[in-house]
Amino acid sequence: TPKKIYSYVHGDLHFENILVNPYDLSFKLVDPRGYLYCDIYYDLGKMNHSVNGKYDFIHEKRFKLSWEFKKKTIIDASLQFEKSNALITYDAINNMIVDIYRKYTNDQNALMKVLFNEAMHFSSDMPFHLANDGKEEKALAIYFTGVRILNDFLSLYDEVFKRDIIQVITKNEITKKKAFNEKSSKKLVRFYL
């Protein structure tokens, strides 16, 4: 258990860069980017990128994506991951990891900072997954996931700081909130999922 989190970060902390010895559960981090100074939430966001956003499943095309335009400006999308033991494991880790973030950062707002970084990782990943195949399923899955995570961040930010923010909302939230009726002072940017 680390006594302190240092300013040095890995820079690309995800499961494929963590080698675990199955006999004693010791581990080694490989392929660091070697940033001298970077916010620890950059690395934690990258880890969340795997467990929360399921990037590894998107990268390996272990998903089903369906989407369509509605009324020219609304995209109705559904992203479902293949059922597997790996998915069950990722979900179990995701359920525990928020407490780990808070414990080792000593920061009650750790999740909000992690979600922001995770959303930025997804936003920057999309161009690297363009296939020029006329479908662009990976790139779209990454984009839609980034929007979902940005929604999570903005909701948490609004909840923690009680401030008016530019809100990105999903289709389900619209029906719950009636698209922020006229009484609301919130500015609204709509990405429908």
SERO-825850 format. One record per residue (C-alpha): residue in three letters; x, y, z. Coordinates in Angstrom, 1 decimal, always signed. Layout:
+------+--------+--------+--------+
: rest :      x :      y :      z :
+------+--------+--------+--------+
:  ALA :      X :      Y :      Z :
...
+------+--------+--------+--------+
//
This chain:
+------+--------+--------+--------+
: rest :      x :      y :      z :
+------+--------+--------+--------+
:  THR :   +0.0 :   +0.0 :   +0.0 :
:  PRO :   +1.6 :   +3.3 :   -1.0 :
:  LYS :   +2.1 :   +5.9 :   +1.7 :
:  LYS :   +2.0 :   +8.7 :   -0.8 :
:  ILE :   +0.9 :   +9.2 :   -4.4 :
:  TYR :   +3.8 :  +10.9 :   -6.3 :
:  SER :   +3.7 :  +13.4 :   -9.1 :
:  TYR :   +5.2 :  +10.7 :  -11.4 :
:  VAL :   +2.6 :   +8.8 :  -13.3 :
:  HIS :   +2.6 :   +5.9 :  -15.7 :
:  GLY :   +0.9 :   +7.7 :  -18.5 :
:  ASP :   -0.8 :   +4.7 :  -20.1 :
:  LEU :   -2.2 :   +2.7 :  -17.2 :
:  HIS :   -4.5 :   +0.1 :  -18.5 :
:  PHE :   -4.8 :   -3.7 :  -18.1 :
:  GLU :   -2.6 :   -4.6 :  -21.0 :
:  ASN :   +0.2 :   -2.7 :  -19.4 :
:  ILE :   -0.1 :   -4.5 :  -16.0 :
:  LEU :   +1.6 :   -7.9 :  -15.8 :
:  VAL :   +0.5 :   -9.9 :  -12.8 :
:  ASN :   +2.2 :  -13.0 :  -11.4 :
:  PRO :   -0.6 :  -15.5 :  -10.9 :
:  TYR :   +1.3 :  -17.3 :   -8.1 :
:  ASP :   +1.9 :  -14.4 :   -5.7 :
:  LEU :   -0.2 :  -11.6 :   -7.3 :
:  SER :   +2.8 :   -9.3 :   -7.6 :
:  PHE :   +2.7 :   -7.1 :  -10.6 :
:  LYS :   +4.8 :   -4.9 :  -12.9 :
:  LEU :   +3.7 :   -1.9 :  -14.9 :
:  VAL :   +5.1 :   -1.9 :  -18.4 :
:  ASP :   +5.3 :   +0.5 :  -21.3 :
:  PRO :   +5.1 :   +3.8 :  -19.3 :
:  ARG :   +5.0 :   +7.1 :  -21.2 :
:  GLY :   +7.4 :   +8.5 :  -18.6 :
:  TYR :   +5.8 :  +11.9 :  -17.9 :
:  LEU :   +7.7 :  +13.6 :  -15.2 :
:  TYR :   +4.7 :  +15.6 :  -13.9 :
:  CYS :   +1.1 :  +14.8 :  -14.6 :
:  ASP :   -2.0 :  +14.6 :  -12.5 :
:  ILE :   -2.6 :  +11.2 :  -11.0 :
:  TYR :   -6.2 :  +11.4 :  -12.2 :
:  TYR :   -4.8 :  +11.0 :  -15.8 :
:  ASP :   -3.7 :   +7.5 :  -14.9 :
:  LEU :   -6.8 :   +6.7 :  -12.9 :
:  GLY :   -9.0 :   +8.0 :  -15.8 :
:  LYS :   -7.1 :   +5.6 :  -18.1 :
:  MET :   -7.7 :   +2.7 :  -15.7 :
:  ASN :  -11.4 :   +3.7 :  -15.6 :
:  HIS :  -11.3 :   +3.8 :  -19.3 :
:  SER :  -10.9 :   +0.0 :  -19.1 :
:  VAL :  -13.2 :   -1.0 :  -16.3 :
:  ASN :  -16.0 :   +1.6 :  -16.6 :
:  GLY :  -16.0 :   +2.5 :  -20.3 :
:  LYS :  -15.1 :   -1.1 :  -21.3 :
:  TYR :  -12.5 :   +0.2 :  -23.8 :
:  ASP :  -10.8 :   -3.2 :  -24.1 :
:  PHE :  -14.1 :   -4.7 :  -25.3 :
:  ILE :  -14.6 :   -2.0 :  -27.8 :
:  HIS :  -11.0 :   -2.3 :  -29.0 :
:  GLU :  -11.4 :   -6.0 :  -29.6 :
:  LYS :  -14.9 :   -5.5 :  -31.2 :
:  ARG :  -16.7 :   -7.5 :  -28.5 :
:  PHE :  -19.8 :   -5.4 :  -28.7 :
:  LYS :  -22.9 :   -4.9 :  -30.7 :
:  LEU :  -23.7 :   -1.3 :  -31.7 :
:  SER :  -26.9 :   -0.1 :  -33.2 :
:  TRP :  -27.8 :   +3.5 :  -33.9 :
:  GLU :  -30.0 :   +5.7 :  -36.0 :
:  PHE :  -30.8 :   +9.3 :  -36.6 :
:  LYS :  -34.1 :  +10.6 :  -35.3 :
:  LYS :  -35.5 :  +13.9 :  -36.5 :
:  LYS :  -32.2 :  +14.8 :  -38.2 :
:  THR :  -30.5 :  +16.0 :  -35.0 :
:  ILE :  -31.0 :  +13.1 :  -32.5 :
:  ILE :  -29.0 :   +9.9 :  -32.5 :
:  ASP :  -30.6 :   +6.9 :  -30.8 :
:  ALA :  -27.8 :   +4.5 :  -29.9 :
:  SER :  -27.4 :   +1.2 :  -28.1 :
:  LEU :  -24.1 :   -0.4 :  -27.2 :
:  GLN :  -24.1 :   -3.9 :  -25.7 :
:  PHE :  -21.0 :   -5.9 :  -24.8 :
:  GLU :  -20.7 :   -9.7 :  -25.3 :
:  LYS :  -21.4 :  -11.6 :  -22.1 :
:  SER :  -18.3 :  -13.2 :  -20.9 :
:  ASN :  -16.3 :  -14.0 :  -17.7 :
:  ALA :  -14.1 :  -11.1 :  -18.6 :
:  LEU :  -17.0 :   -8.7 :  -18.6 :
:  ILE :  -18.2 :  -10.0 :  -15.2 :
:  THR :  -14.7 :   -9.5 :  -13.8 :
:  TYR :  -14.5 :   -5.9 :  -15.3 :
:  ASP :  -17.9 :   -5.1 :  -13.7 :
:  ALA :  -16.8 :   -6.5 :  -10.4 :
:  ILE :  -13.6 :   -4.3 :  -10.4 :
:  ASN :  -15.6 :   -1.3 :  -11.5 :
:  ASN :  -17.9 :   -1.8 :   -8.5 :
:  MET :  -15.0 :   -1.7 :   -6.1 :
:  ILE :  -12.7 :   +0.8 :   -7.7 :
:  VAL :  -14.3 :   +4.1 :   -6.7 :
:  ASP :  -13.6 :   +3.3 :   -3.0 :
:  ILE :  -10.0 :   +2.5 :   -4.0 :
:  TYR :   -9.7 :   +5.9 :   -5.8 :
:  ARG :  -11.0 :   +7.8 :   -2.8 :
:  LYS :   -8.8 :   +5.8 :   -0.3 :
:  TYR :   -5.5 :   +6.3 :   -2.1 :
:  THR :   -6.0 :   +9.9 :   -3.2 :
:  ASN :   -7.7 :  +10.9 :   +0.0 :
:  ASP :  -10.0 :  +12.9 :   -2.2 :
:  GLN :  -13.8 :  +12.7 :   -1.8 :
:  ASN :  -14.1 :  +14.2 :   -5.4 :
:  ALA :  -11.8 :  +11.5 :   -6.9 :
:  LEU :  -14.6 :   +9.9 :   -8.9 :
:  MET :  -15.5 :  +13.2 :  -10.6 :
:  LYS :  -11.8 :  +13.9 :  -11.5 :
:  VAL :  -11.4 :  +10.3 :  -12.8 :
:  LEU :  -14.6 :  +10.6 :  -14.9 :
:  PHE :  -13.4 :  +13.8 :  -16.5 :
:  ASN :  -10.1 :  +12.2 :  -17.4 :
:  GLU :  -11.8 :   +9.1 :  -18.7 :
:  ALA :  -14.1 :  +11.2 :  -20.9 :
:  MET :  -11.1 :  +13.0 :  -22.3 :
:  HIS :   -9.3 :   +9.7 :  -23.0 :
:  PHE :  -12.4 :   +8.5 :  -25.0 :
:  SER :  -12.6 :  +11.8 :  -26.8 :
:  SER :   -9.0 :  +11.6 :  -27.9 :
:  ASP :   -9.2 :   +7.9 :  -28.9 :
:  MET :  -11.9 :   +8.1 :  -31.5 :
:  PRO :   -9.7 :   +9.3 :  -34.4 :
:  PHE :   -7.3 :   +6.4 :  -33.9 :
:  HIS :  -10.1 :   +3.9 :  -34.5 :
:  LEU :  -11.4 :   +5.1 :  -37.8 :
:  ALA :  -11.4 :   +2.2 :  -40.2 :
:  ASN :  -12.7 :   +3.9 :  -43.4 :
:  ASP :  -15.0 :   +1.0 :  -43.9 :
:  GLY :  -18.3 :   +2.9 :  -44.2 :
:  LYS :  -19.4 :   +1.7 :  -40.8 :
:  GLU :  -16.9 :   +3.1 :  -38.3 :
:  GLU :  -18.3 :   +0.9 :  -35.5 :
:  LYS :  -15.3 :   +1.2 :  -33.2 :
:  ALA :  -15.0 :   +4.9 :  -33.6 :
:  LEU :  -18.7 :   +5.4 :  -33.0 :
:  ALA :  -18.7 :   +3.1 :  -30.0 :
:  ILE :  -15.9 :   +5.1 :  -28.5 :
:  TYR :  -17.7 :   +8.4 :  -29.3 :
:  PHE :  -21.0 :   +7.3 :  -27.7 :
:  THR :  -19.1 :   +5.9 :  -24.7 :
:  GLY :  -17.3 :   +9.2 :  -24.3 :
:  VAL :  -20.6 :  +11.1 :  -24.4 :
:  ARG :  -22.1 :   +8.8 :  -21.7 :
:  ILE :  -19.1 :   +9.3 :  -19.4 :
:  LEU :  -19.1 :  +13.0 :  -20.0 :
:  ASN :  -22.8 :  +12.9 :  -18.9 :
:  ASP :  -21.8 :  +11.1 :  -15.8 :
:  PHE :  -19.1 :  +13.6 :  -15.0 :
:  LEU :  -21.4 :  +16.6 :  -15.6 :
:  SER :  -24.1 :  +15.2 :  -13.5 :
:  LEU :  -21.7 :  +14.5 :  -10.6 :
:  TYR :  -20.1 :  +17.9 :  -11.0 :
:  ASP :  -23.5 :  +19.6 :  -10.9 :
:  GLU :  -24.4 :  +17.5 :   -7.8 :
:  VAL :  -21.2 :  +18.3 :   -6.0 :
:  PHE :  -20.9 :  +22.0 :   -6.8 :
:  LYS :  -24.6 :  +22.9 :   -7.4 :
:  ARG :  -23.6 :  +25.1 :  -10.3 :
:  ASP :  -25.2 :  +25.7 :  -13.7 :
:  ILE :  -23.3 :  +23.9 :  -16.3 :
:  ILE :  -23.5 :  +23.0 :  -19.9 :
:  GLN :  -25.2 :  +19.7 :  -19.7 :
:  VAL :  -24.8 :  +16.8 :  -22.2 :
:  ILE :  -27.8 :  +14.5 :  -21.7 :
:  THR :  -28.9 :  +11.1 :  -22.9 :
:  LYS :  -32.3 :  +10.3 :  -24.4 :
:  ASN :  -33.4 :   +8.5 :  -21.2 :
:  GLU :  -32.5 :  +11.6 :  -19.1 :
:  ILE :  -34.7 :  +13.8 :  -21.4 :
:  THR :  -37.7 :  +11.8 :  -20.5 :
:  LYS :  -36.8 :  +11.9 :  -16.8 :
:  LYS :  -36.1 :  +15.7 :  -16.8 :
:  LYS :  -38.4 :  +16.8 :  -19.6 :
:  ALA :  -35.5 :  +18.3 :  -21.4 :
:  PHE :  -34.9 :  +20.8 :  -18.7 :
:  ASN :  -38.1 :  +22.7 :  -18.9 :
:  GLU :  -38.3 :  +26.4 :  -19.3 :
:  LYS :  -38.0 :  +27.0 :  -15.5 :
:  SER :  -34.4 :  +25.7 :  -15.5 :
:  SER :  -31.6 :  +28.1 :  -15.9 :
:  LYS :  -29.2 :  +25.5 :  -17.2 :
:  LYS :  -27.7 :  +25.8 :  -20.6 :
:  LEU :  -28.2 :  +22.7 :  -22.7 :
:  VAL :  -26.1 :  +21.0 :  -25.3 :
:  ARG :  -27.8 :  +17.9 :  -26.5 :
:  PHE :  -26.1 :  +14.7 :  -27.6 :
:  TYR :  -28.8 :  +12.0 :  -27.6 :
:  LEU :  -27.8 :   +8.4 :  -26.9 :
+------+--------+--------+--------+
//
